[in-house]
Amino acid sequence: MQQNNSEVGSLEACLELDARDSLAHFRCHFELPEDTIYLDGNSLGALPKATSQRLSEVVQLEWGRDLISSWNKHGWWDAQKRLGDKVGRIIGAELGTVLVADSTSVNLFKVVAAALDLHPGKIIVSEQANFPTDLYMLEGLIRHMGRGHQLRLVNSPEDILAAIDSDVAVAVLTHVSYRTGRMLDMAAITAHAHARGALVVWDLAHSAGAVQLDLSGADVDFAVGCGYKFLNGGPGAPGFLYVAERLQDKVQQPLSGWFGHARPFAFEPSFEAAPGIQRFQCGTPPILSLTALEVGLDLILQAPQEAVRDKSVALGCLFKRLMEQECFEWGFRLASPPDASQRGSQICFAHPEGYAIMQVALIEKGVVGDFRSPDILRFGFAPLYVCYVDVWEAVQKLKLVMQERLWDQPRHRQRAAVT
């Protein structure tokens, strides 16, 4: 028998969904405070319980006991490529096409510079609403290394295809918007760009680990992403980059550090790029950070990506329905696409008092989401540890905040350094 909307959005219905959830057992693998509903995994993933023990082993045994021999004995030397292949399984990439290294920003600089060397065009296309660091890195690259390149920013996703014409060298696009959760059609945009001779760089920071990806099937040229959101690698975890195999030996990247040399321990005075994806390595990798990230990767690799995506969609749809049912009388506006197939694993609402409202939910009611200027409240759904009852309770607490105007206090309008 089909349930009506009130039944679907009831506490009992959410408890039943949790009881049937094939991913529910993953929740016990994360450190989650009992009094906190964590809906910010799209900003910083939760701590896997195995991470602390694994880091302790590396610190005490590999570093403390085996010292420098661990570069060979414990696989430190090839950690960036080993982790890259694990990320590749998550994002639908072939072996040897992904490298875990540096930060998302640094990797973006590397792959965009490489892309521009392949193409005579002078235009770089991106979105006005792209994540700011991506735009900042593009501005810096043009300023210091550009050869007459110009940045062409579009005002909305609907303008992207028209902006990619024969003058474009590369489009730099974020697959899932950090502000709205809108998900672009990677395959269609990449095909459109290729038909006009352009290359595409995809930022997967809000996609990897939460959205099914098929970089090989979409014929993607380059991609970057981070390890601290849905991959649960910890604050400041290393990023990753993808370079299609067909391009790897055609490109040079500008940060030609010794780990990217063909023979690092020959200590030659001139640079010769290593073959394949390894030429995108730069300096000595941070082994402790890589260790933490690998625990997160190994955990998510145990979960079927189709099930992860299905639950992500279901959590988002439930949150949207409950917000419409319980909270829209207070002026919330959906800032994400209404169609779940066009959203990543987050949903966003706009409200003029968004910061103060989120601060109340965040600090006083134990619901952790986040805020993005000027008026966006973001709620992320990490399917491995967010449950359906979390969503129900979060909306009930937000309803209480609005009913009693708990947000309407001067102290809730004092902006913290991190929002």
LINHU-V665453 format. One record per residue. N is the residue number from 1. SS is DSSP state (H for helix, E for strand, C for the rest). PHI is phi in radians with two decimals (none if undefined). PSI is psi as a letter, one per 30 degrees, with the letter a starting at -180 (999 if undefined). Layout:
n->[N	N]
ss->[SS	SS]
phi->[PHI	PHI]
psi->[PSI	PSI]
This chain:
n->[1	2	3	4	5	6	7	8	9	10	11	12	13	14	15	16	17	18	19	20	21	22	23	24	25	26	27	28	29	30	31	32	33	34	35	36	37	38	39	40	41	42	43	44	45	46	47	48	49	50	51	52	53	54	55	56	57	58	59	60	61	62	63	64	65	66	67	68	69	70	71	72	73	74	75	76	77	78	79	80	81	82	83	84	85	86	87	88	89	90	91	92	93	94	95	96	97	98	99	100	101	102	103	104	105	106	107	108	109	110	111	112	113	114	115	116	117	118	119	120	121	122	123	124	125	126	127	128	129	130	131	132	133	134	135	136	137	138	139	140	141	142	143	144	145	146	147	148	149	150	151	152	153	154	155	156	157	158	159	160	161	162	163	164	165	166	167	168	169	170	171	172	173	174	175	176	177	178	179	180	181	182	183	184	185	186	187	188	189	190	191	192	193	194	195	196	197	198	199	200	201	202	203	204	205	206	207	208	209	210	211	212	213	214	215	216	217	218	219	220	221	222	223	224	225	226	227	228	229	230	231	232	233	234	235	236	237	238	239	240	241	242	243	244	245	246	247	248	249	250	251	252	253	254	255	256	257	258	259	260	261	262	263	264	265	266	267	268	269	270	271	272	273	274	275	276	277	278	279	280	281	282	283	284	285	286	287	288	289	290	291	292	293	294	295	296	297	298	299	300	301	302	303	304	305	306	307	308	309	310	311	312	313	314	315	316	317	318	319	320	321	322	323	324	325	326	327	328	329	330	331	332	333	334	335	336	337	338	339	340	341	342	343	344	345	346	347	348	349	350	351	352	353	354	355	356	357	358	359	360	361	362	363	364	365	366	367	368	369	370	371	372	373	374	375	376	377	378	379	380	381	382	383	384	385	386	387	388	389	390	391	392	393	394	395	396	397	398	399	400	401	402	403	404	405	406	407	408	409	410	411	412	413	414	415	416	417	418	419]
ss->[C	C	C	C	H	H	H	H	C	C	H	H	H	H	H	H	H	H	H	H	C	C	C	H	H	H	H	H	H	E	E	C	C	C	C	C	E	E	C	C	C	C	C	C	C	C	E	E	H	H	H	H	H	H	H	H	H	H	H	H	H	H	H	C	C	C	H	H	H	H	H	H	H	C	C	C	C	C	H	H	H	H	H	H	H	H	H	H	H	H	H	C	C	C	C	C	C	E	E	E	C	C	C	H	H	H	H	H	H	H	H	H	H	H	H	H	H	H	C	C	C	C	E	E	E	E	E	C	C	C	C	H	H	H	H	H	H	H	H	H	H	H	H	H	H	C	C	C	C	E	E	E	E	E	C	C	H	H	H	H	H	H	H	C	C	C	C	E	E	E	E	E	E	E	C	E	C	C	C	C	C	E	E	C	C	H	H	H	H	H	H	H	H	H	H	C	C	C	E	E	E	E	E	C	C	C	C	C	C	C	C	C	C	C	C	C	C	C	C	C	C	E	E	E	E	C	C	C	C	C	C	C	C	C	C	C	C	C	C	E	E	E	E	C	H	H	H	H	C	C	C	C	C	C	C	C	C	H	H	H	E	C	C	H	H	H	C	C	C	C	C	C	E	C	C	H	H	H	H	H	C	C	C	C	C	C	H	H	H	H	H	H	H	H	H	H	H	H	H	H	C	C	C	C	H	H	H	H	H	H	H	H	H	H	H	H	H	H	H	H	H	H	H	H	H	H	C	H	H	H	C	C	E	E	C	C	C	C	C	H	H	H	E	C	C	E	E	E	E	E	C	C	C	H	H	H	H	H	H	H	H	H	H	H	C	C	E	E	C	E	E	E	C	C	C	E	E	E	E	E	C	C	C	C	C	C	C	H	H	H	H	H	H	H	H	H	H	H	H	H	H	H	H	C	C	C	C	C	C	H	H	H	H	C	C	C	C	C	C]
phi->[none	-1.28	-1.48	-1.43	-1.06	-1.14	-1.19	-1.06	-1.65	-1.54	-1.07	-1.08	-1.13	-1.18	-1.07	-1.18	-1.08	-1.12	-1.15	-1.66	-1.24	-1.23	-1.78	-1.04	-1.18	-1.22	-1.01	-1.24	-1.55	-2.10	-1.41	-2.30	-1.01	-1.09	-1.69	-2.20	-1.77	-1.71	-2.03	-2.31	-1.18	-1.39	-2.02	-2.55	-1.18	-1.23	-1.43	-1.15	-1.07	-1.31	-1.14	-1.07	-1.14	-1.15	-1.11	-1.07	-1.07	-1.16	-1.16	-1.38	-1.69	-1.23	-1.41	-1.18	-1.64	-1.60	0.90	-1.21	-1.12	-1.14	-1.00	-1.68	-1.14	-2.01	1.29	-1.06	-1.05	-1.83	-1.06	-1.13	-1.32	-1.07	-1.16	-1.05	-1.14	-1.21	-1.05	-0.99	-1.15	-1.37	-1.81	1.26	-2.07	-1.30	-0.98	1.44	-1.98	-2.18	-2.30	-1.67	-2.94	0.94	-1.96	-1.02	-1.10	-1.11	-1.13	-1.07	-1.00	-1.09	-1.32	-1.17	-1.04	-1.11	-1.11	-1.13	-1.19	-1.52	-2.32	-1.36	-1.10	-1.97	-1.87	-1.95	-1.72	-2.68	-1.75	-0.99	-1.66	-1.12	-1.03	-0.94	-1.06	-1.09	-1.19	-1.09	-1.15	-1.15	-1.06	-1.14	-1.10	-1.10	-1.13	-1.79	-2.28	-1.18	-2.14	1.47	-1.27	-2.34	-1.72	-1.94	-1.81	-1.72	-1.54	-2.67	-1.00	-1.14	-1.62	-1.12	-1.05	-1.13	-1.34	-1.59	-2.03	-1.21	-1.52	-1.49	-1.49	-2.65	-1.86	-2.03	-2.31	-1.64	-1.12	-2.11	-1.12	-1.20	-1.56	-2.08	1.37	-1.14	-1.90	-1.45	-1.47	-1.04	-1.13	-1.16	-1.18	-1.09	-1.10	-1.07	-1.12	-1.08	-1.11	-1.85	1.44	-1.68	-1.84	-2.31	-1.95	-1.86	-1.65	-1.85	-0.98	-1.78	-2.01	-1.04	1.67	-2.28	-2.15	-1.12	-2.19	-2.49	-1.10	-1.14	-1.14	-1.52	1.01	-1.16	-1.49	-2.42	-2.68	-2.39	-3.02	-2.06	-1.88	-1.84	-1.66	-1.25	-1.56	1.02	-1.58	1.74	-1.01	1.27	-0.99	-1.01	-1.60	-2.44	-2.39	-2.16	-2.31	-0.97	-1.00	-1.14	-1.85	-1.02	-1.52	-1.68	-2.02	-2.14	-1.88	-1.30	-1.68	-1.47	-1.45	-1.19	-1.25	-1.65	-1.37	-1.08	-2.41	-0.96	-1.61	-1.42	0.90	-1.37	-1.30	-2.04	-1.49	-2.26	-1.14	-1.15	-1.27	1.11	-1.16	-1.17	-1.20	-1.58	-1.27	-2.27	-1.65	-1.05	-1.33	-1.44	-1.10	-1.14	-1.16	-1.13	-1.07	-1.08	-1.12	-1.10	-1.08	-1.09	-1.13	-1.08	-1.21	-1.23	-1.20	-1.38	-1.76	-1.09	-1.10	-1.13	-1.18	-1.07	-1.16	-1.05	-1.22	-0.99	-1.11	-1.12	-1.13	-1.13	-1.14	-1.11	-1.08	-1.06	-1.13	-1.18	-1.10	-1.11	-1.36	-1.95	-2.23	-1.23	-1.17	-1.74	1.54	-1.26	-2.15	-1.12	-1.80	-1.72	-1.05	-1.17	-1.43	-1.06	-1.21	-1.79	-1.98	-1.41	-1.73	-2.65	-2.41	-2.25	-2.26	-1.76	-2.71	-0.99	-1.84	-0.97	-1.14	-1.10	-1.12	-1.16	-1.08	-1.14	-1.05	-1.24	-1.61	-1.67	-1.95	1.31	-1.85	-1.74	-2.09	-2.60	-2.21	-2.30	-1.03	-1.58	-2.65	-1.72	-1.72	-1.87	-2.27	-1.85	-2.17	-1.52	-1.11	-1.31	-2.36	-1.53	-1.95	-1.18	-1.14	-0.97	-1.11	-1.06	-1.18	-1.07	-1.18	-1.11	-1.22	-1.15	-1.05	-1.11	-1.00	-1.33	-1.02	-1.74	0.86	-1.18	-1.31	-1.49	-2.40	-0.96	-1.14	-1.41	-1.78	-1.45	-1.28	-1.41	-1.13	-1.98	-1.98]
psi->[k	k	k	l	e	e	e	e	g	l	e	e	e	e	e	e	e	e	f	f	j	f	g	e	f	f	e	f	g	k	j	j	k	e	g	k	j	j	h	g	f	f	e	j	l	l	j	k	f	f	e	e	e	e	e	e	e	e	e	e	e	e	e	e	e	f	b	f	f	f	e	e	e	g	g	e	e	g	e	e	e	e	e	e	e	e	e	e	e	e	g	h	l	l	k	g	f	k	k	k	l	a	l	e	e	e	e	e	e	e	e	e	e	e	e	e	f	f	k	f	l	f	k	k	k	a	k	e	g	l	k	e	e	e	e	e	e	e	e	e	e	e	e	f	f	l	h	g	l	k	k	j	k	l	f	l	f	f	f	e	e	f	f	j	a	f	f	k	e	k	k	j	k	k	e	k	k	f	e	f	g	k	k	l	j	e	e	e	e	e	e	e	e	e	f	g	g	l	l	k	k	k	j	g	e	g	e	k	f	f	k	k	l	i	e	e	e	g	h	k	e	l	l	l	l	l	g	g	c	f	f	h	f	l	k	g	l	l	a	l	l	k	k	k	e	f	f	e	g	f	l	k	l	f	i	i	l	f	f	g	k	e	i	e	g	f	h	l	f	l	k	j	k	l	l	a	f	f	f	g	l	c	a	k	l	j	e	e	e	e	e	e	e	e	e	e	e	e	e	f	f	f	k	k	e	e	e	e	e	e	e	e	e	e	e	e	e	e	e	e	e	e	e	e	e	f	f	f	f	g	g	k	k	k	f	l	k	f	j	f	f	g	k	b	h	l	k	k	k	k	k	f	h	e	e	e	e	e	e	e	e	e	e	f	f	g	j	j	a	l	k	k	k	f	g	k	k	k	j	k	j	j	f	f	f	k	l	e	e	e	e	e	e	e	e	e	e	e	e	e	e	e	e	g	h	f	f	i	k	e	f	f	g	j	k	l	e	k	999]
